[in-house]
Amino acid sequence: MAVNLHIPARNDVHPVKGVRIGIASAGIKKPGNKDVTLFALDEGSTVAGVLTKNRFRAAPVQVCQANLSSGQATRALIVNTGNANAGTGEPGLQAAHRMCTATANALGLDDTAVLPFSTGVILEPLPIGKIESAIPEAVAALSEDNWFDAAYSIMTTDTLPKIHSSRPVIAGHVVTITGISKGAGMIRPNMATMLGYLATDAYIAQPVLDRLVQSIADRSFNRITVDGDTSTNDSFILMATGAGSLRIESEQDPELPALEAALKQAALELATKIVRDGEGATKLMTIQVEQAETVDEALKVAYAVAHSPLVKTAFFASDPNLGRILAAIGYAGIEDLDVSGVTLWLGDVMVAQSGGRSPTYVEEDGQRVMQESEILVRIALNRGNVTETVYTCDFSHEYVSINADYRS
């Protein structure tokens, strides 16, 4: 059951001028499933991406990286669910190229103008023939109004779609920002089965977009974890069509900070929706590490806590067995950490300080906070002035069931 995951009404999802989406059924896993999604971008759009660092990265990720680096402007994205096309060797690469070729032929493009994406079961051959047969249906369905349905069509073990849409006003320009994401398990993006697609009608010059996509990923999709597993297929794509009135030509443009903030907020919402819908999740936990010496050590501590099965199962049970958090802080890898300087809060409750339990802490207060569906864990290291935040969820019985039965 997803944790307080908001789905906007269909009418509140704003189309992005310059992006059309078509959806089709290839029947990859089940007959009739809408499992192929096509994005077609107008000429003049700029596109940038951040892809998984898993060394077993999937065939479509490899082709996507090559096409992004080719110098050819991206004009289409083709996505399939139900099969990850990962761990598939040379036949998988050929299948990923065939996805691009079939899409390019249908739209009158060069193959390198197409980015392929797959998500689903690893180590299974991609039924590329089914995808090729479905592409004409997706092309025929192309429409600016298909974002809402696309959020459903890219789902795998997700229980709910992840959609964001907003229209901030920046220096008098109304800017449309709309995006979708998918993912519920095998989530510890390290770029970043997660996919994220975010589009705006602002024009953003390619060099600026290339920096923005990494900066945005690092503050959103690279700050979430469900289970600590980095997928073979993680991909985050940022698209700017230039169909609106706001134009960002360089890093010096005064409107850039406001646009960057709006895009980061959109990506963070899409990313945290993945955690809210983590497989079997009943609680969203925000792990905030303060007073760290460096970003690296802050993230070491945050991820040690966020990945601990003992911590995650305690939160599921609403059991304030909070010594588990201290243990995770201790093994995070900061060799010279002075534990007497560490302070731990659970929500508004100080739990530990000066190397031990806070004299003001009583278990009833911890129990009260643990009953909440959204919980803030704050850890002050007393070593510097760096703060980093990671978002995670609890581990429930259902997480085991979902992953044990995934291929059944």
C-alpha positions in Angstrom: 0.0 0.0 0.0 1.6 3.3 -1.1 2.3 5.9 1.6 0.3 9.1 1.0 1.0 9.0 -2.8 -0.9 11.8 -4.6 -2.1 11.2 -8.1 -3.2 14.4 -9.8 -6.5 14.5 -11.7 -6.1 13.9 -15.4 -7.1 17.5 -16.1 -4.3 18.7 -13.9 -1.6 17.0 -15.9 -0.5 19.7 -18.4 0.7 18.6 -21.8 4.1 19.9 -22.8 4.0 21.5 -26.2 6.6 19.7 -28.4 6.1 16.3 -26.8 3.7 13.7 -28.1 3.2 10.3 -26.5 1.7 7.1 -28.0 0.9 3.9 -26.1 0.4 0.4 -27.5 0.0 -3.2 -26.4 2.8 -5.7 -27.4 1.7 -8.4 -24.9 5.2 -8.9 -23.7 4.2 -10.3 -20.3 0.4 -10.5 -20.6 -1.9 -10.2 -23.6 -3.6 -6.8 -23.8 -1.1 -5.0 -21.5 -0.3 -1.5 -22.6 3.5 -2.1 -22.4 5.0 0.0 -25.2 5.3 3.8 -24.8 6.6 6.2 -27.4 7.7 9.8 -26.9 8.1 11.9 -30.1 9.8 15.3 -29.7 9.6 18.2 -32.0 12.7 19.4 -33.9 14.7 21.8 -31.9 14.3 19.9 -28.6 17.3 19.3 -26.4 17.6 16.0 -24.4 20.0 14.9 -21.7 20.2 11.8 -19.5 21.7 10.1 -16.5 22.0 6.4 -16.6 22.8 3.5 -14.2 26.3 2.8 -13.1 25.6 -0.9 -12.7 28.4 -2.7 -14.6 25.7 -5.2 -15.9 23.8 -2.3 -17.4 21.1 -3.4 -19.8 21.4 -3.4 -23.6 19.1 -0.4 -24.1 21.1 1.6 -21.6 24.2 0.9 -23.6 22.5 2.0 -26.8 20.9 5.0 -25.1 24.4 6.1 -23.9 25.9 5.7 -27.4 23.0 7.6 -29.0 23.1 10.4 -26.5 26.9 10.8 -27.2 26.5 10.6 -31.0 25.9 14.3 -31.5 22.6 13.5 -33.2 19.6 15.4 -31.7 17.2 13.1 -29.9 13.8 13.1 -31.4 12.1 10.0 -29.9 12.1 7.7 -26.8 10.8 4.1 -27.0 10.0 2.2 -23.8 8.9 -1.3 -23.1 7.9 -2.9 -19.8 7.7 -6.6 -18.9 11.3 -7.4 -20.0 14.5 -5.5 -19.0 16.7 -6.8 -21.9 19.5 -7.0 -19.4 22.0 -9.9 -19.1 21.1 -10.7 -22.7 24.5 -10.3 -24.4 24.9 -9.6 -28.1 21.4 -10.7 -29.0 20.1 -8.1 -26.5 22.1 -5.3 -28.1 20.8 -6.3 -31.5 17.2 -6.2 -30.1 17.8 -2.7 -28.6 19.1 -1.5 -31.9 16.1 -3.0 -33.6 13.8 -1.0 -31.3 15.6 2.2 -32.4 15.4 1.2 -36.1 11.7 0.3 -36.0 10.9 3.6 -34.2 13.1 5.6 -36.5 11.5 4.1 -39.6 8.0 4.8 -38.4 8.8 8.5 -37.7 11.2 9.2 -40.5 14.3 9.6 -38.3 17.9 8.3 -38.1 18.4 5.4 -35.7 20.7 7.5 -33.4 17.9 10.0 -32.9 16.0 7.3 -30.9 16.7 6.4 -27.2 15.5 2.9 -26.2 14.4 1.9 -22.6 13.3 -1.5 -21.2 12.2 -2.5 -17.7 11.1 -5.8 -16.2 12.6 -9.2 -15.8 16.4 -9.6 -16.2 18.1 -12.5 -18.0 15.2 -13.1 -20.4 15.4 -12.6 -24.2 13.5 -9.5 -25.4 10.5 -10.4 -27.6 11.6 -7.8 -30.1 9.2 -8.9 -32.8 6.2 -8.1 -30.5 7.6 -4.6 -29.9 8.3 -4.0 -33.6 4.7 -5.0 -34.3 3.3 -2.6 -31.7 5.2 0.5 -32.7 2.8 1.5 -35.6 0.0 1.4 -33.0 2.0 3.7 -30.7 2.7 6.1 -33.6 -1.0 6.2 -34.5 -1.8 7.1 -30.9 0.6 10.0 -30.6 -0.9 12.9 -28.7 0.2 15.7 -26.4 -2.5 14.6 -23.9 -1.2 11.1 -23.1 1.1 11.8 -20.0 -1.5 10.4 -17.6 -1.9 7.1 -19.5 1.8 6.9 -20.0 2.4 6.9 -16.3 0.4 3.7 -16.1 1.9 2.1 -19.2 5.5 2.2 -17.8 4.5 0.6 -14.5 5.8 -2.9 -13.4 5.5 -3.8 -9.7 4.3 -0.3 -9.0 0.9 -0.1 -7.4 0.2 3.5 -8.4 1.4 5.8 -11.2 3.9 8.6 -10.5 3.0 11.8 -12.2 4.1 15.5 -11.6 2.8 18.5 -13.5 3.2 22.2 -12.7 3.2 25.6 -14.4 5.5 28.0 -12.5 5.8 31.6 -13.6 9.4 32.6 -14.1 10.3 36.2 -14.9 6.8 36.6 -16.4 7.0 33.4 -18.5 4.5 30.5 -17.7 6.6 27.4 -17.9 5.1 23.9 -18.2 6.9 21.1 -16.4 5.4 17.6 -16.6 7.0 14.2 -15.8 6.4 10.6 -14.9 8.5 7.9 -13.2 8.2 4.2 -12.4 9.8 2.0 -9.8 9.0 0.2 -6.6 11.8 -2.3 -6.0 15.5 -2.7 -7.0 15.8 0.9 -6.1 19.0 2.5 -5.2 19.7 4.7 -8.2 23.4 5.3 -8.7 23.7 7.5 -11.7 20.6 7.5 -10.9 14.0 -1.1 -12.6 13.6 2.9 -12.2 12.7 5.1 -15.1 12.1 8.9 -15.0 11.1 11.2 -17.8 10.8 15.0 -17.2 9.9 17.5 -19.8 9.6 21.3 -20.0 8.5 23.7 -22.8 11.4 26.0 -21.9 14.3 26.2 -24.3 17.5 25.0 -22.5 20.8 25.0 -24.5 22.4 21.6 -24.6 25.5 22.4 -22.5 23.3 23.8 -19.8 20.9 20.8 -20.0 23.8 18.4 -19.7 24.8 20.0 -16.4 21.2 20.3 -15.1 20.3 16.7 -15.6 23.2 15.5 -13.4 22.6 18.2 -10.8 18.8 17.4 -10.7 19.4 13.7 -10.5 21.9 14.1 -7.6 19.2 15.9 -5.6 16.3 13.6 -6.4 16.7 10.2 -8.0 20.1 9.8 -6.5 18.8 10.4 -3.0 16.3 7.6 -2.8 16.5 3.9 -1.9 14.0 1.1 -1.3 16.3 -1.9 -0.9 19.8 -0.8 -1.8 19.9 -2.6 -5.1 21.1 -0.6 -8.1 19.1 -1.7 -11.1 20.6 -2.6 -14.5 18.2 -0.3 -16.2 18.0 3.0 -14.2 17.5 6.0 -16.5 16.5 9.6 -16.0 15.9 11.7 -19.0 15.3 15.5 -19.1 13.7 17.0 -22.2 13.4 20.7 -23.1 11.3 21.4 -26.2 11.8 25.1 -26.6 8.1 25.5 -27.6 7.5 28.0 -24.7 8.6 31.6 -24.3 11.4 31.1 -21.7 14.8 30.6 -23.2 18.0 29.6 -21.4 21.0 30.2 -23.6 23.8 30.0 -21.0 24.7 29.5 -17.4 24.6 33.3 -17.0 20.9 33.7 -17.8 19.2 35.2 -14.7 16.1 33.0 -15.1 18.2 29.8 -14.8 18.2 29.4 -11.0 14.4 29.6 -10.7 14.0 27.1 -13.6 16.5 24.8 -12.1 14.8 24.9 -8.7 11.4 24.1 -10.3 12.9 21.2 -12.2 14.6 19.9 -9.1 11.3 20.1 -7.2 9.5 18.2 -9.9 12.2 15.5 -10.0 12.2 15.2 -6.2 8.5 14.7 -6.2 8.7 12.0 -8.8 11.6 10.3 -6.9 9.9 10.3 -3.5 6.8 8.9 -5.1 8.9 5.9 -6.0 9.8 5.5 -2.3 6.2 6.0 -1.2 5.2 3.1 -3.5 8.2 1.0 -2.5 7.3 -2.7 -2.7 5.3 -3.4 0.4 6.0 0.0 1.9 3.9 1.3 4.8 6.1 4.2 5.9 8.2 6.9 4.3 11.4 7.7 6.2 13.5 10.8 5.6 17.1 10.3 6.8 18.7 13.7 7.3 22.4 13.8 8.3 23.6 17.2 9.5 27.0 18.7 10.6 29.0 16.3 8.4 32.5 17.2 7.2 31.8 16.2 3.6 29.0 15.2 1.3 30.5 11.7 1.0 30.5 11.0 4.8 27.0 12.4 5.2 25.7 10.1 2.5 27.6 7.1 4.0 25.7 7.6 7.2 22.4 8.3 5.6 22.6 5.2 3.4 23.9 3.0 6.2 20.7 3.8 8.1 18.4 3.7 5.1 19.7 0.3 3.9 19.8 -1.5 7.3 17.2 -4.3 7.3 17.1 -4.2 11.1 16.2 -0.5 11.0 13.7 -0.9 8.2 11.9 -3.8 9.9 11.8 -2.0 13.2 10.0 0.9 11.5 7.5 -1.5 9.9 6.7 -2.9 13.3 6.6 0.6 14.9 9.2 -0.7 17.4 11.4 2.1 18.8 14.4 -0.3 18.9 16.5 2.8 18.0 19.9 1.4 19.0 19.8 -0.2 15.5 20.2 3.3 14.1 23.2 4.0 16.3 24.8 0.7 15.1 24.3 1.7 11.5 25.9 5.1 12.1 28.8 3.3 13.7 29.5 1.0 10.8 28.9 3.6 8.1 32.7 3.9 7.5 33.8 7.1 9.2 36.9 5.8 10.9 37.5 8.8 13.1 33.9 9.4 14.1 33.6 10.7 17.7 30.4 9.1 18.8 30.2 11.4 21.9 29.4 14.2 19.5 26.6 12.4 17.7 23.0 13.4 18.3 19.9 11.5 17.1 16.4 12.7 16.8 13.3 10.8 15.8 10.8 13.4 14.6 10.8 16.0 17.4 12.2 13.6 20.0 15.8 13.6 21.0 16.8 9.9 21.3 20.6 9.9 21.9 23.4 12.4 22.7 26.9 12.4 24.1 27.4 8.7 23.2 24.3 7.3 24.8 20.6 7.6 25.4 19.3 11.1 26.0 18.2 11.7 29.6 15.0 13.2 28.3 14.1 10.3 26.1 11.2 7.9 27.1 10.1 5.0 24.9 6.5 6.3 24.8 7.7 9.3 22.9 9.6 7.1 20.4 6.6 4.8 20.1 4.4 7.9 19.3 6.6 8.9 16.4 7.0 5.4 15.1 3.3 5.1 14.6 3.3 7.9 12.0 3.3 7.1 8.3 6.0 9.7 7.5 9.0 9.9 9.8 12.0 12.2 10.0 15.3 10.7 11.3 17.8 13.5 12.1 21.4 12.7 12.8 23.9 15.4 13.7 27.6 14.3 13.5 29.2 17.5 15.0 32.0 17.4 12.4 31.2 20.2 9.9 28.4 22.1 8.2 27.3 19.7 5.4 23.7 18.4 5.3 22.4 15.6 3.1 19.1 13.9 2.9 18.1 10.4 1.7 14.6 9.0 1.4 13.6 5.4 2.1 10.8 3.2 3.3 10.3 0.3 5.7 10.5 -3.4 4.9 7.3 -5.4 5.4 6.2 -9.0 4.9 4.8 -7.9 1.5 8.3 -6.9 0.2 9.4 -10.5 0.5 6.2 -11.8 -1.0 6.3 -9.5 -4.0 10.0 -10.3 -4.8 9.5 -14.1 -4.2 6.5 -14.2 -6.5 7.7 -11.6 -9.1 8.2 -14.1 -12.0 5.2 -16.3 -11.0 
